[in-house]
């Protein structure tokens, strides 16, 4: 006889656990919120900040009888909106997916599926909330609202989308100084290439002196790990070091060269991968949310035609805001980032291994990467996509031709190559 899900009991469980699960969403995002220095506030629909702008100058010597000139438009206002958008997480689960061998005890009591209760009612709700929180975290920067979308990146407008809108609107410009084209911070092409390091120093050092100072708060540089790796390799070329300098050494030298002594570097997986860098004063990034979109944050709704299947439902609203973009507080470059999705427990990245026939000193690497690897070594954690394998030159040998590969999630790519003696 088939097991029957007691949906009424599940709904009561959802109502019972609802307050706890709301807190779980906050708890799951807490680490990212702290690391990214975000402000979090509850927003029902929309919150507006009125940014007051005042013109400088106007004071002049008084001379009796002289023509009087007046300062026009002493005050102006810009507006920054925090709008939250509805999101939903829908799931279904079949009670027959779980056997007594999988679930031995529930709440300290032996599990027996003859009770016709779903064996993991709270665990499923808990898992939904954790996965939902991860989805939101990885969408914080790259998300762009699209009602026809089917993933977290289309749920609301992330920080990068907000910034791109300000660039298009002409509020972030090179003339103002809150926008600075840098080009990509590419890995050095040879031992004399120092461009990545110099470009980053110029970006920071060219910012308004108030932004570089500690007045109003320590300046924060949001930067991806791949940019830091390339900048460190370029710095090594600059100082002609035999060994790779530590990241702390590179960061300290950047502070000195860019005249930004208190600079704090912020890297996080939520930033993704790419070449966008952002220099801001603390407190400019707002995250708004509302978990009161439905009667319950999480619900268990009517079953499907199959009485063994229950429908689980989570509904909430989210939005981001750049609180201010004045050049004394904010500066961004012209590059973009791509979401680096590490959510869940299934493999979302791939790996590549190259076996080389030839001299012992032969090394291979991926185009755009600085790390060299020997024959048989793996390069792990690659985002799915297309890559090119390249080979270092070895005196007395002809290097193998480049190899184009496609990396897929959860899969290893293995290639072979041969150095030919000249």
Secondary structure as GFF3:
##gff-version 3
##sequence-region A 1 422
A	DSSP	alpha_helix	7	35	.	.	.	ID=ss1
A	DSSP	beta_strand	39	42	.	.	.	ID=ss2
A	DSSP	beta_strand	46	54	.	.	.	ID=ss3
A	DSSP	beta_strand	75	83	.	.	.	ID=ss4
A	DSSP	beta_strand	85	94	.	.	.	ID=ss5
A	DSSP	three_ten_helix	95	97	.	.	.	ID=ss6
A	DSSP	beta_strand	105	106	.	.	.	ID=ss7
A	DSSP	beta_strand	109	110	.	.	.	ID=ss8
A	DSSP	three_ten_helix	113	115	.	.	.	ID=ss9
A	DSSP	alpha_helix	121	139	.	.	.	ID=ss10
A	DSSP	three_ten_helix	152	154	.	.	.	ID=ss11
A	DSSP	alpha_helix	159	168	.	.	.	ID=ss12
A	DSSP	alpha_helix	195	205	.	.	.	ID=ss13
A	DSSP	alpha_helix	209	212	.	.	.	ID=ss14
A	DSSP	beta_strand	220	222	.	.	.	ID=ss15
A	DSSP	alpha_helix	225	239	.	.	.	ID=ss16
A	DSSP	alpha_helix	247	257	.	.	.	ID=ss17
A	DSSP	beta_strand	264	266	.	.	.	ID=ss18
A	DSSP	three_ten_helix	269	271	.	.	.	ID=ss19
A	DSSP	beta_strand	273	274	.	.	.	ID=ss20
A	DSSP	beta_strand	278	280	.	.	.	ID=ss21
A	DSSP	beta_strand	285	290	.	.	.	ID=ss22
A	DSSP	beta_strand	298	301	.	.	.	ID=ss23
A	DSSP	beta_strand	309	322	.	.	.	ID=ss24
A	DSSP	beta_strand	330	332	.	.	.	ID=ss25
A	DSSP	beta_strand	337	338	.	.	.	ID=ss26
A	DSSP	beta_strand	349	357	.	.	.	ID=ss27
A	DSSP	beta_strand	364	366	.	.	.	ID=ss28
A	DSSP	beta_strand	378	383	.	.	.	ID=ss29
A	DSSP	beta_strand	385	391	.	.	.	ID=ss30
A	DSSP	beta_strand	397	398	.	.	.	ID=ss31
A	DSSP	beta_strand	403	407	.	.	.	ID=ss32
A	DSSP	beta_strand	412	418	.	.	.	ID=ss33
A	DSSP	beta_strand	420	421	.	.	.	ID=ss34
###
